[in-house]
Amino acid sequence: MKLDTRFSRRAVLRGGTAAFALTAPIGIGPRFLNIRTALAADALAPGMIGGPTGFDGAERYQYTADTPEGRAIEAVKVMRAAGKATKIIAMMSDVAIGQLTKPFPAGAPTVKDLWEKETGITLELVSVPPNTEFTKAMQDIATKGAAFDIYVTEWNRLGDLAESQGIQNLDEFRSKYKPEWDDPERGYVGGAQGVSLLNEYRGSAFGVSLDGDFQCWVYRKDLFEDDKERQAFKAKYGYDLDYPKTWKQLDEAAAFFHRPDQGLLGCTDLRNQAWGYPNWYQRYVSSAAPNQFLFDDDGTPLINSEQGINAAKEYVDTLAYHSPDAISWGWPEQYGNMTKGGAAMTCAFSNMPKFIDNPANTDSVVQGKMNTSFSPGREIDGSLIRRSVLWFSITATVSNQSKNTELAYLFLQWLGSSRIFTWMIANPAGYGFDPFQLANMTDPLVAEMYHDYHLKTIRETIKRSVPTINFAGATALHNALDENLLGALTKSKTPEEAMADTEREWKRIIRKLGEDRFVEAVKANKAAWPTLSDPIA
């Protein structure tokens, strides 16, 4: 069975189904955000050299010369004065491009216009259909087409791009211009571990993250806080109903709320091909302290083990409280179902509350009734190990064919640093960029979109998230896992057979990739894994 990669989260959010009409930018703009336009002149705050103007609070996104954004802008000005910089051509997913090309909030410039005004450098954004970015990048690399200075692809493709020799190692530029990705107040959640997770491959920076696609758990607080439900649950299970902290508690809460005859499913974390197996990941990687790794330090796959088989069994058993069509359910069904209040819990990308717990979404019956929390886990050695995963996520890279790789990097440093990035992700005109920086988590504009309760969840989820595979061969390795888990879901093989077959295919793929380089990537990747545990109480 071949993995169908044509279906993507971003394709869904593009508005291809009636279930997602609610996400149209006009629907989550002025009616949702209580933004006052500034009456003051279009001027920077004292001491600032750049940043947006024209609206109340604009100074939060402005910068001095001694900031990552300021250093990038000043360096580009020098290049332009010397005649070394004129234009950047950047690939951009067409469901994210609006966040750079449409003004927000009222009175503000666009991100694109602000860059061009401050630097004099033309920014050409080439719109690319969702889920075709990697293919187009590899075509450009293979044919030496030099069509782009910047590629934007899924995070999981970073290793394949780096091993193709088609993208720039950014370590030299990082050292020179000091992006401060690990700044303890404004930088990536998780500090150095977060930087390793999002930007690095084999210990070097090859990407600049523009997204935070961390899997977050969503539940209906109106159900979990209902007195009658709480009494009935305690009578059945012997403990108080609360959002589940362990996988056992999640399975019991989901079984308790599963009432398909009443239009209520227990849980709808996905089980379909290409999108379901990150939910197997969460159960697997939380099976040891601090983590159950996918590979040993010598590159040996570890999934054909008690932990892998148990996670696969649980993954299959959970079909009992999903939709009868769970194996074919994708994002339209999941988001549409939650909009109608059709599930007690689910696990989704971090944008679900932004779209569904939204006064502008008049179709939502759960507006004001939602809450979120981070992944359940397992009690191991006196601690609670809770793990989520990073899956897909938009990452920008610099093409080695660019005529000015340094200029391309400087644009990404400016765009991906905390002031500009925070301003950009609050813009409802696109769906591609989600929060992952400390500065994002306390910003008023971002909070109006994502909600304070959910920003706390996102921050804590990131601290407990492990990488899905992003080194060379990621697609083949994930396809093998996906196909074998699907076999277990459809009962064409047992969970034991699914894990054994995955191990055999993984070993074959590793031999083909080259074992030495694979082992090097596996070891470097461990810097991206968290060590955080939680108290059991």
N, C-alpha and C positions, 0 to 999 in steps of 0.2 A: 504494500500500500504506500503510495507516494504522498508525501506531505504537500498539501495544497497551500501555498504561501500567498495566494492571491487575496485571501481574506485578512483584513487587518483591523485593529482597533481604530486606527485613524481613518480607514475607509468607512467604517461605520459612522464615526463622528462627522464625517463629511456630509452626512445627511441623506444617505441612499435609502433610508427606510422611514416609514411613517413614525416608527417608535422614536426616532431621533429628530423629529421636527422641532422638538423642544430645545435643541442645542443651537439653533440659528443665532448668530451673534446679535441680531436685532432684538431677540427675545431675552437676552440676559444682559442687556446694556442699561440704558437710562432708567428703566423701571425698577431695576434691581439695585443699582449702585446709587447711593445717596451722595453724589459728588457735587460740591459747589465750585463753580468756576471762579478763578481769581480775577479780581478787579484791578490788581496792581499792574504796572507796566511789565512788558516782557523783558525782565532783567534777572540776572543771576544774584544770588545772595552774596553778601560780602565775603571775599576770600575765595570764591569759587571761580574756576576757569571754564567750566562746561557743565552740561546736563540740561534736562528739559526745563521749560518755563511755561508760564501762562495759566497755571491752575494752583489752587490752594494746596500746600504741601509739596510743591515741586522741589523745594530745597532738599528734601530727603533723598532725592535721586541725583543731586548735583555733586560735584567733586572738585577737590583741590588738585594741584599739580602732583602732589605726593600721595596719590592713590593709584590703584591698578588702572582705573579708567583714565585718570589724568596722565599717567606715564605713557599709556598707549597713544593718546591724542597728541601729546607733545612730540613723541617720536615720529608719528606720521607727518606732522607739520614740517619737521626737519627734512624728512624724505621728499616731501612734495616741493619744498623750496629748492632742493638740490636736483629736481627733475627726475627723481627715482620712483615716483608713485603717481598714478593717474586714475586707476580703475581696479575694482575687485569684482569678480564674477563668482557668485556663491549659489550653489544648489540649495533649494529650500523646499521642504515638503509643502504641498499646496494647502494643507489644512492648518499649517502654522504660519504661513506667510503674512496673513492679516495682522499678526501681532507686531510686525515690523513696518507694515505699510498703511495702517489705519490709525488715526490719532486717538489717543486716550490719555486721561479723561478729556472732557470738553475744554478746549483752549490750548491743549498740548500739541506739540509737533508729533510727527511719526518718528519712530526709531530711525528709519532710513533717512528721513530728511535731516534729523539732528546730526547723524554721522556726516552726511555730505556738507552740511553747513559748517561744522566745526573743523573738518579736515580738507574740504575741497576735493575729496576723492569720490568719484562716482561709484555707487554700489548697485550692481546689476544682480537682481535676484531671479534665478531661473526656477520657475515653479515645476515641481516634479510630482506625479501622482503617488499617493501613499503606497508603500511597500514595493516600490520600484527603485528606490534610491540606491541600494547596494548594487543592483544589476547595472544601473547607469554609471555608477562610480567605477565598477570593474571593467565595463566596456571602455570607458575613457582611459583607464590605466593600460588595458591590454592593447588598445589601438593607438596609444600615444596621441590621443585626440586633443589633449590640452584644452578642453572646453571649459574647465572650472579651475578656479583658485582654491575653492573650498568645497568639500563634499559633506553632505549631511546624511547620515545613515543611522540604522539601529545600533545601539551600543553593543549588542552581541556580535556584530561584524568587525569589531575593532581589531581583533587578532588576525583575521583573514586579510584585512586591508594592510596591516603592518607587515605581515609576512609576504605580501605581494610586492613589497618595496615601492608601493604607489603613493604612500603618504609620508609626511615629514615627521621625524622624531623631534619633539618640541622642547626637549630638555635645555638646549642652548638658549632658546628664546625665553623659556621660563626663568632660567638663571639670570638673564640680562634684564628682564622687565618686571620680575617679581609680581606675579598675578595675585598672590596671597589667597590662594584657594583654601588653605588650611588656617586662615585667620580665626582666632578663638572667639571673636565676637560677631563677625560677619560672614565667615567663610562656610565651607561645606560642613553639614552636619556630620559628626564623626571625625573631623579634623583630618589627619594624615591617612587614616583608614578610609575615610570617605573619598579622599582624593584618589587613593589607590583603586578603590572600587570603580569610580566613575571615569577617570581620565587615563589610567595607566595600563600598559601591557608589557609584561616581562620587565617590570621595574622602571620603565620610562614612560613619560607622557607622550601619547600619540593622539589624544583627543581632548576636546574641551566640551564638557557636558552642557547641554542646553535643556535638560529635562530631568525629571525625577519620577520615573515610572516604577514606583515601589508598590507592591501589592498590599492593600489596606483592607481591613475587615470592617464591614458596615452592618449595623443591626438596627432593628426597630425598638427604640426605647419605650414606645407606648405599650408594646407587648411585654417586654422584660420588667417593666415597672408596674404592671397591672396587678392589683391585689388578688384578684381571683386566680389569675394565672400563677402567681407566686405560691399561693396556698396549694393549688392543685399539683404544681411541680414538686413542692416539698413533700407532699403526701406520697408522691410516686417514687421519688429518688432519695429522699431523706436529707437533703441539704437545700440551702436557699438558692433561688434562681438569681443568677447574675450573669453578666457577659462572661462567656467561658474563658478560663485561664489555661485549661489543658484540652488536648484533643478529645479525651474521654468526655469531658464536660460539654464540649461542642457537639459531639455526636449525640449525647443524651438530650441536650436542649433542642437540637434540630429534630430529633425523633419526636420529642414532646410537642413541638409546634407544627409538625407535618400533618396538615389537614387538607389534602387535595380536594376533598368533596366540598370544602368551604372556600376553595380558591387560595389556600395558603400552603406554600412549600416550606420545609424546614430550613433548607440552605441551598443556595444556587451558585456556589463557587464552581467555576466552569470545569467540564469534563470533555469538551470537544477537542478534536484534533487541532494541533498547533497552539492552542491557548490553554488547555486544561492542565498539562503536566507541571507548570509552575506550582500548582496546588499539591501535586505529589512531592515536589521539591521541599515544600515547607514542612511536611510531615517527616520526610527523610532526614533533612539536615538538623532537625531538632532532636534527633535520636541519640546524641552523645554530647558530652560536655567538653569544651565549649561548643563544638560543632561535630556533626557527622559528615566528613568530607566525601567527595565523589571519587577522589583518586588518592592513593598513597603517594608518599614522596618519590617513589620510584616509577610513578605513572600507572600503577596497577589499579584498575577499576575496583571500587569497593561496594558497588550496588548489589552484587549477588551475595547478599549477606542477610543475617537475621533482620537488620535494620531496613534494608532495601525491600525485602520480601514483606515485612510487616507493613511498611508504608504502602506498598502496592495492594495488599489485602484491604487496608483501611480505605484506600482510594476507591476500590471496587465496592466495598460494603456501603459506602456513603450514597450509592445510587438509590438506596432504600428511601432516602428522604429528599431526593431531587425530583425534577420533572421526569416523567416516563421518556421524554425526548432529550434527556440531558446530554447524551453523546453527540447530538447534533446542535445543541443550543450554543449560540455565539453571543456577541455583545448586544445585538438588537434585542434578542429575547431576554437576556439578563437585565439590561437597563430598563427595558419596557416593563418587565415583570415587577421590578422594584418600584417603578413609577406608580404602578397600580396597587402597591402594597401587597404584592403576591408572595413575599418571602419574609421569613423572620430574620434571616442573616444572609450575607454573601461576602465574597472577597473580590475586589475590583481594583482598577487603577485609581489613583488618588483624585480623579476628577469627578467621581460619581456624586458626592454630596454637592459639588458645585452646580451640577446640572439638575439634580433631582430635589434636593432640599433648597428650593429656590422659589421665592414668591412669584417670579415671572413665569414659572412653569405651571400654568393653570391646570395641566393634566395630572399633576402629582398629588396623590392623596396622602403622601407621607411627609409633606413639607412641615417642618417643625417637629417631626416625630422620629427623626433619625439620630443616631449617635455612631461613633466609630471607636475602634480600639485596635491594638496591635495583635499580631498573630497569637493563637494559642500555642502551647508547647507541651513539654514533658518534664516530670519531676525526676531529676537525675542527681545523685550524690548530694542531696540536701538543697538543691537549687532548682529553679524553674527555668528551663531553656526554651525561650520563645524566639523563633526565627521566621522572618519573611524573606522575600527575594526581590531583586531588581530584574525586570524582564522587559526586553526591548529598550526603550528610552532613546531619545534623539541625541546624537553626539556629532559634533562637527570636527572635521579633520582638514589638514592643509595638504593639498595635492603637491607631490614632488615635481609636477610639471608646471607649477605656477612660475611666472616670470619674476615674482617677488614674494617668496614664501614668508619673509619677515613681515611684510605689509599684511598678508592674509592672517598671520598669527595675531598681529596687533589688533586687527578688527575683532577677532574672536576673544581676545583678552578684554577688550572694551565691552563687547556684547555680553560676555559670560560673567563679568564681574558683578558684584552684589548690587550696586546701585542701579545700573542700567537693566540688569536681568530682573530685579525685583519689579521695577516699573513695567517692564515688558510683559511679565507673566500675569500681571493683574488685568491686562487688556483682554476683554472677552471676544475679540475679533478672530481668535484662532484657538486651536485645540491641542497644539503640539507640545507646549512647554508647561511643566508642572514644577512646584517648589521643591528644593532640596538644600537650600542654603539657610544658615541661621538668620540672615537678614530678611529672608522671605517670611519667616515664621512669626514675626512681630509687626509686619507692615500693615497699616490700615487698609490700603487698597486691596492687598492680597487677602486679608481677613474677610473683607466684604464678599469676596468671591468664594473662598474656600471654607469660611467659618472658623472661629477661634477654636472650637472643640476639635475640629478636624486637623487643623494645623498642629496641635499638640500630638495627635495621633501620627501624623506624617513624620514629625521630628523623632518620636520614639520608635516608630517602625524602621526608619532609616538606621538608627543606632543598632538595630537587631537584624539587619538584612544581610544576606550573603549574596554573592554573585551567582547568577546562572552562568553557564559556560560562555566565555567570550574570547577564548583563544582560538588559534587556527584550527579549523575543522569543526567549529561550533555547530554549523548547520547539519553536517552529517551525524555528529554525535547526538544532537537533539532529535533528529529524525528517527534514529534507531530507538531511542527511549520512547518517543511518542508512539511509534508504530507498535511497539511491544506492550505498552500500557493500554493502547486501544484494543489489542488482542485480549488482554485480561478483562477489560470492561465488557467486551462482547462475548466473553466466555469461550473464545476459540483457543485460549491457553490459560493455564493457571498462573497466579501471581509468581509462583516459583519458576515456572517456565519463562515468564516474561522477563524476570531479572536475569536468569541464566542466558537467555538469548541476547539481551541487551549487553551483558558483559562480553559475550563472544564477538558481537559486532563492534563494540568499542575497541577491543583489542586489535581487531583487523584494521580499523580506521587509524588507530595510533601507529601501527607498524607502517602504514602507508604514508602518514604525515612525517614520520621520522621520530624515533623514540627519544633521542637526546634533546631535541628542541622542545618536544612535548613536555618532557620532565622539567625542563627549565621554566616553561610557561606555568606549569602546575605549581611549582615551588614559589615563583614570584606572585602568583595569584593569591596565595594564602595571606598576604599582607592586607588583602581586601576583606577578609573574614573577621567578624566581630568576636569579642571574647566576653561580652556583657551577659550576665545572668541576673535573674530576678529572685527575690525571696519567695518562698512557697506560700507564706501566710497571706 
